[in-house]
Amino acid sequence: MSFENKVYIVTGSASGIGRSCAEKLLQNGAVVYGIDMKSGTIVNGSYKHIECSVLDEDKISDSVRKIHEAHGQISGLVNAAGVWGNSVPFYEMDTDSFRWIIDVNTTGAFIVSKCVSKFMIEKKQGKIVNISCIRASIFRNNMVDYAASKGAVVSLTSAMALDLAPFNIQVNSVAPGFTYTGMTAASFDKPEVREASEKIIPQGRLGTAEDVAGVVIPLLSEMSDYMTGTNVFVDGGYHIQK
């Protein structure tokens, strides 16, 4: 895999899976621009942080344009920005709360991809990786908003892949399973929750952000040139036993 002199954009780069993806790209010689509502947490001369919501289309469009002007190319995009659901039954959920989860997790990926893809189309090459989740297809109670948003990400991935295939742009998604990140720490730091979760994972442990990034990175390289529209599970085998 070669990332030298290539430019990537990673949303949700201040923490979790987004940060791990950005760090692995930097370790492999890439130039990385991170987008997050929170302040940047990566210190590296090849990293630049844009403090911005993925729903701010005007700022996203302007930032992407400036990145392209500075480098003449954008090799890839990772849509990792996301928020957890409201964790209540759908019949108790207010509509605004539902829309917020859909907007951040799905509409955000749409907006950033739209802004980036037009420059990839000019070059007739590029890679887009969306972070979905096992909850797009394996459900639990009290997650209608989150499941709907991540299911939409999987569908978005396939539909984008078809639209962009004529331009040699590959679009895939990665579906993490039980993964320990800042967003899930409050739950998994409870010994009983962690133990119960690890019991139902064939590999016997929680995933890490680094585990997920380790699958994302090849999808951003020439190794995935003939792979598009696919959702890859990174869940320690959880989905195969359901």
HELIX and SHEET records of a PDB file:
HELIX    1   1 GLY A   16  GLN A   27  1                                  12    
HELIX    2   2 GLU A   57  HIS A   71  1                                  15    
HELIX    3   3 PHE A   90  GLU A   92  5                                   3    
HELIX    4   4 THR A   95  ILE A  102  1                                   8    
HELIX    5   5 ASP A  103  THR A  107  3                                   5    
HELIX    6   6 GLY A  108  LYS A  123  1                                  16    
HELIX    7   7 ILE A  134  ALA A  136  5                                   3    
HELIX    8   8 VAL A  144  LEU A  164  1                                  21    
HELIX    9   9 ALA A  165  PHE A  167  5                                   3    
HELIX   10  10 ALA A  185  PHE A  188  1                                   4    
HELIX   11  11 PRO A  191  LYS A  199  1                                   9    
HELIX   12  12 ALA A  209  LEU A  219  1                                  11    
HELIX   13  13 GLU A  222  SER A  224  5                                   3    
HELIX   14  14 TYR A  238  GLN A  241  5                                   4    
SHEET    1   A 7 TYR A  47  GLU A  51  0                                        
SHEET    2   A 7 VAL A  31  ASP A  36  1                                        
SHEET    3   A 7 VAL A   7  THR A  11  1                                        
SHEET    4   A 7 GLY A  76  ASN A  79  1                                        
SHEET    5   A 7 GLY A 126  ILE A 131  1                                        
SHEET    6   A 7 ILE A 169  PRO A 176  1                                        
SHEET    7   A 7 ASN A 231  VAL A 234  1                                        
SHEET    1   B 2 THR A 179  TYR A 180  0                                        
SHEET    2   B 2 GLY A 207  THR A 208  1                                        
END                                                                             
